Amino acid sequence: MPPPLRLLIDGPALAANWRALDRMSGTAAAGAAVKADGYGLGAVQVAERLAQAGCRDFFTATWAEAQALAPLGLIVSVLHGLRAEDVPAALAGFARPVLSTPTQVARWRDAGGGPCDVMVDTGMNRLGLAAADVAAGMLDGLTIETLMSHLACADEDSSMNPAQRTALHELRGRTGARRLSLANSAGIALGSDYAFDLTRPGLALYGGIARAELASVIAPVVTPQAQVLQRRRVPAGATVGYNATWTAPVDTEVAIVNLGYADGYLRGFSDRGVATAGDAMLPVIGRVSMDLVALNVAAAPDLAEGEWVSIAFDLPTAAAASGLSQYELLTGLGARYGRVWA
């Protein structure tokens, strides 16, 4: 049954974004974060296209996400480490654990595990071994592919950025790690000093602009579309939607479309979101509800029931309008969308 809402996903733009980030990474390789089901677009499809573009390193959050990619035969690292429950999956060899606690290091040793990655905390105080423990030899004897850390404030001009860069640099040569990795999408834009040997872009692959330096090189990737379920004329003085928050100033043509907060189009877009039909701009009016959105379609006199509208989804603009982060906008896209790849 064809769904009444869909995501148009621009595969060439996704690949072009990765190539741009790879160029910005200089001599470092550029990987790809495909966690959260490829930031909501479909991890398998994303990974296939990025692998075709030349990407060789992929990152998921969980072992279940990595297992979904296993048929592709890619190099995958699992960022959330190695619980006791994860050991059988890790030993199966379809992905590497990113060890982040002393307990996980011991667990991997005891299991006779092979190559791994390691997360070291350089100031974010999230996941990661203490840098002092790494320097003191906690990882001696492990076969480490990548020693990595994560920037806390890369999207800002913060003193933490150079401090974290220095902290990771000081660990070069202190372990047997083949590569060091620090930069996410925003970190790539900070410059070559942050690239080390491997970068790990996520948001920018999918059209997000983490820093202004990326605006000229990153293209939008996803456009939600929704089908018109009903067109009606709302008389002047009548209200639309829950809590009657919008009142028609004049007789107004309104379309109700199949989209709502259950699809990740949250209530922050109430009276702020925009859709388009051709060149016509169609403002969201009233409250966004669970499954439905009302649009003022006075600018589209021929728009009829059953036709499709595009939802304005330039990520920085949509984030500013809704109060959501660009990450929330992408990863909140629900399962009810059909996903149509170009």
C-alpha positions in Angstrom: 0.0 0.0 0.0 1.7 3.2 -1.1 2.0 5.5 2.0 0.6 9.1 1.9 3.9 10.6 2.9 7.4 10.0 1.6 11.0 11.2 1.8 12.8 12.1 -1.4 16.4 11.2 -0.8 19.1 12.6 -3.1 21.7 9.9 -3.4 24.1 11.9 -5.6 24.0 14.8 -3.1 24.8 12.4 -0.3 27.8 11.1 -2.2 28.9 14.6 -3.1 28.7 15.7 0.5 31.0 12.8 1.5 33.5 13.6 -1.2 33.5 17.3 -0.1 34.2 16.2 3.5 36.8 13.8 2.3 38.6 16.6 0.5 38.3 18.9 3.5 39.9 16.1 5.6 43.1 16.5 3.6 45.4 13.5 4.0 43.1 11.9 6.6 40.5 9.4 5.4 36.8 10.4 5.8 34.5 7.8 7.3 30.8 8.0 7.9 28.5 7.8 10.9 25.5 5.8 9.9 24.0 5.3 13.3 20.3 5.9 14.1 19.4 4.1 10.8 21.6 6.4 8.7 20.3 9.5 10.6 16.8 8.4 9.7 17.3 7.9 6.0 18.0 4.1 6.0 21.5 2.9 7.0 21.8 0.1 4.5 21.0 2.4 1.6 23.2 5.2 2.9 26.1 2.9 3.5 25.8 1.3 0.0 26.0 4.7 -1.7 28.8 6.0 0.4 30.8 2.8 -0.1 30.3 3.3 -3.9 31.6 6.9 -3.4 34.8 5.6 -1.8 34.1 5.6 2.0 35.8 2.7 3.8 35.0 3.3 7.5 31.5 3.3 9.0 30.3 3.9 12.5 27.1 2.7 14.3 26.0 3.2 17.9 24.9 -0.4 18.6 25.6 -3.9 17.6 22.1 -4.4 16.2 22.8 -1.5 13.8 26.1 -3.0 12.8 24.5 -6.4 12.2 22.1 -4.8 9.8 25.0 -3.7 7.7 26.8 -7.1 7.9 25.6 -8.3 4.5 27.4 -5.4 2.9 30.8 -6.6 4.1 31.9 -3.1 5.2 34.4 -2.1 7.9 32.1 -1.1 10.8 32.9 0.2 14.3 30.4 0.1 17.2 30.7 3.3 19.1 28.9 2.3 22.3 31.4 -0.3 23.2 31.2 -3.9 24.5 28.7 -5.0 27.0 28.8 -8.6 28.2 25.8 -9.2 26.1 27.7 -8.0 23.0 30.6 -10.3 23.2 29.2 -13.0 20.9 28.3 -10.5 18.2 31.8 -8.9 18.5 33.5 -12.2 18.2 31.5 -13.0 15.1 33.7 -10.4 13.3 31.2 -8.3 11.4 32.2 -5.2 13.3 34.9 -3.9 15.7 34.1 -2.7 19.3 35.1 0.8 20.3 36.2 0.1 23.9 35.6 2.9 26.3 36.0 1.6 29.9 38.6 -0.5 31.8 35.9 -3.2 32.2 35.4 -3.3 28.4 39.2 -3.5 27.8 39.4 -6.5 30.3 36.3 -8.1 28.8 37.8 -7.9 25.3 41.1 -9.4 26.5 39.4 -12.2 28.4 37.4 -13.0 25.3 40.5 -13.3 23.2 39.2 -10.6 20.9 41.2 -9.3 17.9 41.4 -5.9 16.4 39.4 -3.1 18.2 39.1 0.6 18.4 39.3 2.6 21.6 37.6 5.8 22.7 39.6 8.1 25.0 38.0 11.0 26.9 39.8 14.3 26.2 37.3 16.6 28.0 33.7 15.8 27.0 33.2 13.5 30.0 30.9 11.2 28.1 32.3 7.8 26.9 36.0 7.1 27.0 39.0 5.9 28.9 40.9 8.5 30.9 43.8 9.8 28.9 46.1 9.1 31.9 45.2 5.5 31.9 45.9 5.2 28.2 49.3 6.9 28.6 50.1 4.6 31.5 49.7 1.5 29.3 46.2 0.2 30.0 46.0 -0.8 26.3 49.3 -2.5 26.0 49.0 -5.7 24.0 45.7 -4.9 22.3 45.5 -4.7 18.5 44.1 -1.2 18.1 43.0 0.1 14.7 41.9 3.5 15.8 42.3 5.5 19.0 39.6 8.1 18.9 38.0 10.9 20.9 35.1 13.2 20.4 34.9 17.0 20.3 32.4 18.6 22.8 32.1 22.1 21.2 33.2 21.8 17.6 30.2 23.8 16.4 31.4 26.7 18.4 34.7 28.7 18.7 35.5 27.3 22.0 38.8 26.9 23.9 37.9 23.3 24.5 38.6 22.5 20.8 42.3 23.1 20.8 42.6 21.6 24.3 41.0 18.4 23.1 43.1 18.3 20.0 46.3 18.7 22.1 45.2 16.0 24.5 44.7 13.5 21.7 47.9 14.5 20.0 49.9 13.8 23.2 48.7 10.2 23.0 50.2 9.6 19.5 52.8 6.8 19.8 51.7 5.9 23.3 49.6 2.9 22.1 49.8 0.5 19.2 46.9 2.3 17.4 47.4 2.6 13.7 45.3 5.8 13.4 44.0 8.7 15.6 40.6 10.2 15.0 38.9 13.2 16.5 36.8 15.3 14.0 33.1 15.0 13.4 31.4 17.1 10.7 32.0 20.4 12.6 35.5 19.3 13.5 36.4 18.9 9.9 35.5 22.5 9.4 37.9 23.5 12.2 40.9 22.8 9.9 43.5 20.2 9.1 45.0 20.2 12.6 41.8 18.4 13.8 41.7 15.7 11.0 44.5 13.4 12.4 44.3 10.2 10.4 40.5 9.6 10.1 37.5 11.9 10.3 34.0 10.7 11.3 31.4 13.0 9.6 27.7 12.5 10.4 25.3 15.4 10.2 27.0 17.1 7.2 26.6 13.9 5.1 22.9 14.3 5.3 22.7 18.0 4.5 23.3 19.5 8.0 25.4 22.6 8.4 27.3 22.2 11.7 29.5 25.3 11.1 29.2 28.2 8.6 32.3 27.0 6.8 30.3 24.1 5.5 27.4 26.1 4.0 29.0 26.5 0.6 30.0 22.8 0.2 27.1 20.8 1.7 24.0 20.1 -0.3 20.5 19.2 1.0 19.8 15.5 0.9 16.2 14.9 2.1 12.8 16.4 1.2 9.7 15.2 3.0 6.5 15.2 0.9 2.9 14.7 2.1 -0.3 14.1 0.2 -3.3 16.4 0.4 -6.2 14.6 2.1 -8.7 17.4 1.9 -9.0 20.9 0.6 -11.6 23.2 2.1 -12.6 26.9 2.4 -12.4 28.2 6.0 -14.6 31.3 6.4 -13.4 34.4 8.0 -13.5 34.2 11.8 -13.4 30.4 11.9 -10.5 28.6 13.5 -8.3 25.7 12.4 -6.8 22.8 14.5 -6.5 21.9 18.2 -7.0 24.7 20.7 -8.2 27.0 17.9 -4.9 28.8 17.8 -5.3 30.1 14.2 -8.2 32.2 13.1 -8.9 33.0 9.4 -8.6 36.7 8.9 -10.5 36.3 5.6 -12.1 33.4 3.8 -9.1 31.1 3.3 -8.3 28.0 1.2 -6.8 25.4 3.5 -5.4 21.9 2.7 -5.0 19.2 5.2 -2.0 17.0 4.6 -0.9 13.6 5.9 2.0 14.6 8.2 2.3 15.2 11.9 4.4 14.9 15.0 4.3 11.1 14.9 6.3 11.5 11.7 8.9 13.8 13.3 7.2 17.0 12.1 6.9 18.3 15.6 4.7 21.0 17.2 7.4 23.5 17.0 6.5 23.9 13.3 3.0 25.1 14.3 2.3 28.5 12.5 6.0 28.4 11.5 6.6 25.6 9.0 6.3 26.0 5.3 5.4 23.7 2.4 5.6 24.3 -1.3 3.7 23.3 -4.4 5.8 24.3 -7.4 6.8 27.9 -6.7 3.9 28.5 -4.3 4.7 29.0 -0.6 2.2 27.3 1.7 2.5 28.3 5.4 1.6 25.9 8.2 -1.4 27.3 10.1 -2.6 26.2 13.5 -1.2 23.4 15.6 0.6 20.5 14.1 -1.2 17.4 15.4 -0.2 13.8 15.5 -0.9 12.9 11.9 -2.2 16.0 10.2 -1.0 19.5 9.3 -3.1 22.4 7.9 -1.7 24.6 5.2 -2.8 27.9 3.8 -3.0 27.1 0.1 -4.4 30.4 -1.2 -1.2 30.7 -3.4 -1.9 27.3 -5.0 -5.4 27.6 -6.5 -5.1 24.3 -8.5 -3.8 22.2 -5.7 -6.2 19.3 -5.3 -7.0 16.4 -3.1 -4.5 13.5 -3.7 -1.7 15.8 -4.9 1.7 16.1 -3.1 3.3 19.1 -1.4 7.0 19.3 -0.4 7.9 20.3 3.1 10.6 23.0 3.5 13.4 21.0 5.1 16.6 23.0 4.7 18.0 21.8 8.0 19.5 25.0 9.4 16.3 27.0 8.4 14.0 24.3 9.7 15.9 24.1 13.0 15.7 27.9 13.5 12.0 27.9 12.8 11.1 24.9 15.0 13.5 25.2 17.9 14.8 21.7 17.2 18.4 20.8 16.4 19.3 19.6 12.9 20.1 16.2 14.4 16.6 15.9 15.9 15.0 16.9 12.6 16.8 14.0 10.8 16.7 11.3 13.3 13.0 12.0 14.2 11.8 11.0 10.7 9.5 8.1 11.3 8.8 4.7 9.8 5.6 5.8 8.0 7.5 7.6 5.3 8.1 5.8 2.0 11.8 6.4 1.2 12.4 7.2 -2.5 16.0 7.3 -3.5 17.3 9.3 -6.5 
